[in-house]
């Protein structure tokens, strides 16, 4: 009887997907864990009964998804290693799906509001003084009178992501960071299209201060309401869609 841990030869139809499936199954059932190294390309291809080009194709897809890190060279430091931290795979996929219109503008807005309200509400309970100092420092940087729209948007995103990070929930923080990266171009274009973006920036800075004030005062309901008002107001001014009247 074959060992339950043995690599199984794959059917020669969409070979790279069959290879991916076996690797995914081992991850899901715990036989492969973050930090584990896959067998060498030659050994793994032989165990699976596939060509090395087919194996490489599967590994390239898994690398693009942020599942494995392919390190050059042989020996103990080379080969494919299971990634132990969130990679760019999710954000890249989300960015392309948003660009292709897979999600309606209202879905994006509602999804963002849900994440932001949860983050601000929980930050009011979970964040500490060190978090507040870092958030305040980001807002201070946004006060630079010569700041560009691109840099202002970068700091704006950093502020919102830092709030999510202050909750201690790594998944929410990663989702927030991925969403902000995915809509980065949309946000920059929205600032550029404003008649007076610096006047809007002044409003944004004021609203950010109000959000942070509510978080520091541990007023979860107020923090959640302020971030909702902040987002919907900017979406309306920037004509980003998703606002219904």
N, C-alpha and C positions, 0 to 999 in steps of 0.2 A: 504494500500500500504506500502511495506517495505521501511524503511528509506534508503536513498542513502549511508548513513554512516555506515549501519549495516554490520557486518561481515557475509559473505555468507558461508553456509555449502558447503564443497567441495565434488567432486566426489571421490569415493574410488578407484581411479586408480592413481598410483604414487602419493600417498597422500602428501608426503612431498613437491613435486614440486607444487602441487596445493596450499599448504600453502604459499610457497615462492612467488608464483605468486600474491596472494592477498596482501602480505606485500609489494612486489615490486610495485604493482599498486598504493598503498597508498603513497608510497614514490614519485612516478612519478607525481601523481596528486596533491601533496602538502598536503595531509591529515596527512602524517607523515613527520617530519623534524628532522634534526640532533639534538640530545639531548633528543628527545621524548622517553618515556619509553613504551614498549608494555605492554598490560594487563598481569596479572599474568598467569603463565603456565596453571593453572586449569581453569581460566576464559576464556582464549583465546582458549584453546582446546575445551571447551564446546561451545563457540560461533561458532567455525569453524566446529563442529561436527566431530572432529578427536580424535584419541587417543593421550595421552600425549607423548608416545614414538615417534609417527609420528611428532608431533610438535617439539620435541627436535631435531629430525633429521634435520628438516628444519632450525632450529635456529643454529645448529652446522655448516651447510653449509654456512649460511649467516655470521656466525662468521669467518669462514675460508676465506671468500671473503672480510672480513674487513667491512661488512655492519653493524653488530651489535656487541656490547660488552656484553657478558653474565657475570653478576656480581653475585657472590655467596650470598646466604642468602635471607631472605624475607625482608619485610618492604620497606621504601622509597629508600633505597640504593641498593637493590637487583633487580634481573631480567634482562631482555634484553633491552638494550638502543641503540638507533640509533647513530652510530659513527659520530663525528663531524669533524674528521681530517682523511687524507688519511692513510689507514692501509697497512699491508704487503700483502694483498690478491693479488694485481696486480703483485707485484714483484715475489711472489712465483709461480704464474701461468706462468709468462714470463720465469722464470728460468727453469721450467720443460719443457716448450714447446721448448726452445732453446736446452736443453739437449736431447730431443727426435728428434731433427732435423726438427722441424716443419717449421723453417725458414732457407733459404739458407744463407751461410756465406756472400754472397754478399749483401743480403737484410739487414743483421745485420749491415754490414759496412756502407752501404748507409744511413740506418736509423740513425746510430750514427753520421755520418758526417753531416746530415741535422740538427739534434738537436744541435750539437756542433757549427756549423757555425752560426746558428741563435743566439745561446746563446752568442757567442763571439762578434758578430756584434752588438747585442742589449746592451751587457755589456759595449761596448765602449761609448754608449750614456747614459745609465741608471745608471751604477755603480758609487759609490762615493769613497772618500778617505778611508773611513772605510773599504769598500770592498777590496780595493787595499792593505791595510795593512794586512788584514786577509789572502789574497791570497799570499802575499809575505812571511808571516810567515809560511805558509804551505810549500813553496818552500825552506825556510831556514831549516825546519825539514828534508827535503829530502836530504840535504847536509851531513847528518851524515855518516861518512865513514864506520861505523860498521852496518849500517842499513840492515835489512833482506829483501829478495824479497817480503815477505808478507806485511811487514810494508811499504815498498816503494810503493807497489801497492795500499795499503789503502790510503796513502797520495796522490798518483796520482789521484785516484778516487775522493777523497775529493776536490782536486783542481778543477777538471772539474765540479763537482756538485756545488761547491761554485760559479763558474762563472755563472752557470745557475741561482742560487739563487739571484745573484746580479742584474739580470734583473727585479726582482720583479714579474715574472710570475710563480705562484705556480705550475701550471700544468706542464710546461716545466721542472721545477726543480724536480718535482716528477717523471716525465718520465725519466729524466737523471739519477736520483738516482736509480730508479728501473732497468734501463738498465745496469748500472755499477755493481749493486749487482748481476744481473742475469749472467753477463759474468765474475764475479770475479774469479772463478776457472780457466776459460780459460786463463785469463790474467796472473795469477800466474804460470800456467803451461808453458805459453809462455816465461816468464822471466827465469824459471828454465831450459828451453831447450836451451837457448842462450849459445854460446861458452864462451862469456865474458859478463855476464849481467851487471857488473859494468861499463863497457865501454858504453854499451847501455844506462844505467841509466844516465851517464854523458851527453849523447846527449839529452835524455828526459828532464833533468833539464834545459839545455840550451834552448831547444825549448819552454819549459814552460815560461822561463824568457822573451823570445821574444814575446810570446802571450800576457803576462801581460803587457809588454812594449807598445804594439800596443793598448791595451785596455786603458791604462793610458793616451796615447796620443790621444785617441778618434778617432783612425783610424779604423773604422769599417771594411772596405774592407780588410785591411792588417791583422787585427785580424782573420777574417774569413778564409783568405787564409793560414795563418800560422797554424791554428788549423787543417785545412784539410791536409796540408802537413805533419804535426806532426803525425796525426792518420794513414794516408796511409803508411808513412815511417815505423812506428812501426809494423803495420800489415804485411808488407813485411818482415821485419827482424824476426819477431816472427812466421812467417809462419802460420798466423791465418786464411788465406783464404780470399776470397772476392776481392783480388787484381787481376786485369786483365791487361795484357800488350799488 
